[in-house]
Amino acid sequence: MTNLDATFSALADPTRRALLQRLTRGEASVKQLAEPFEMTQPAISKHLKVLEGAGLITRRPDAQRRLCRIEADRLQDATQWLLGYRDFWTGSFDALDAVLVDLQQPDEGVS
């Protein structure tokens, strides 16, 4: 699996996206990350393992706990890939706008 495949696979799950969102506010322990969810810490740990495998987070020991931190580089790779499609959609919308403007013009020569 390529890095981009692993990134999108990890982001496909809403729980993992929520965990990443929480980590944008700073490092957090597994216990802190598990608090808002109605699931066990082992279930949260499985989600974190997927995120870590995709390179989206890192974990480091801190006394009795392990702190998680978001790794923005992999998200940047996905963002760059998605931005390539923005140009496509912008061009498509511009073409649609031109068609709509033409359709709104009164027909000339029709009485």
C-alpha positions in Angstrom: 0.0 0.0 0.0 1.4 3.4 -0.9 1.5 6.3 1.6 -1.5 7.9 0.0 -3.5 4.7 0.0 -2.7 4.2 3.7 -3.6 7.8 4.5 -7.0 7.7 2.8 -7.7 4.2 4.2 -7.0 5.6 7.7 -9.1 8.7 7.1 -12.1 6.6 5.8 -13.2 5.9 9.4 -15.1 8.7 11.3 -13.6 7.8 14.6 -10.1 8.1 13.3 -10.9 11.5 11.7 -12.3 12.6 15.1 -9.1 11.5 16.8 -7.0 13.4 14.4 -9.2 16.5 14.9 -8.7 16.3 18.6 -4.9 16.0 18.1 -4.9 19.3 16.2 -5.2 20.9 19.6 -2.0 19.2 20.9 -0.7 16.0 22.3 -3.0 13.7 24.2 -2.9 10.4 26.0 -4.9 7.4 24.9 -7.1 7.9 27.9 -7.7 11.5 27.0 -8.5 10.6 23.4 -10.9 7.8 24.5 -13.0 10.1 26.8 -15.5 11.5 24.3 -16.1 8.1 22.7 -18.4 5.3 23.9 -15.8 2.6 23.2 -13.0 1.0 25.2 -9.5 2.1 25.4 -8.3 -1.0 23.5 -10.7 -0.1 20.7 -9.3 3.4 20.6 -5.8 1.9 20.6 -6.6 -0.1 17.5 -7.7 3.1 15.8 -4.5 4.8 16.9 -2.5 1.9 15.6 -4.0 2.4 12.1 -3.3 6.1 12.2 0.3 5.4 13.4 0.7 2.8 10.6 -0.4 5.4 8.1 2.2 7.9 9.5 -0.6 10.3 10.6 0.4 10.2 14.2 3.3 9.3 16.4 3.3 8.0 19.9 5.9 8.6 22.6 6.2 7.3 26.1 5.7 9.8 29.0 6.0 8.3 32.4 3.1 5.8 32.7 1.3 6.9 29.6 1.9 7.2 25.8 1.2 10.6 24.2 0.0 10.8 20.7 0.9 13.7 18.3 -0.4 14.4 14.8 2.1 14.3 12.0 1.0 16.9 9.4 3.4 15.8 6.6 1.2 12.9 5.5 -1.9 15.1 5.6 0.0 17.5 3.4 0.7 14.8 0.8 -3.1 14.0 0.7 -3.9 17.7 0.5 -1.6 18.2 -2.5 -3.1 15.2 -4.3 -6.6 16.6 -3.7 -5.6 20.1 -4.8 -4.8 18.7 -8.2 -8.5 18.0 -8.6 -9.5 21.5 -7.6 -8.2 22.7 -10.9 -10.3 20.2 -12.7 -13.5 21.2 -10.9 -12.8 24.9 -11.2 -12.4 24.4 -15.0 -15.6 22.3 -15.1 -17.6 25.0 -13.2 -16.2 27.7 -15.4 -17.4 25.8 -18.5 -20.8 25.3 -16.9 -21.1 29.0 -16.1 -20.3 29.8 -19.8 -23.1 27.5 -20.9 -25.6 29.0 -18.5 -24.7 32.5 -19.6 -25.3 31.4 -23.2 -28.7 29.9 -22.3 -29.8 33.1 -20.6 -29.1 35.2 -23.7 -32.2 36.0 -25.7 -32.3 34.2 -29.1 -31.4 36.7 -31.8 -33.4 36.6 -35.1 -36.3 34.7 -33.6 -39.6 36.6 -33.8 
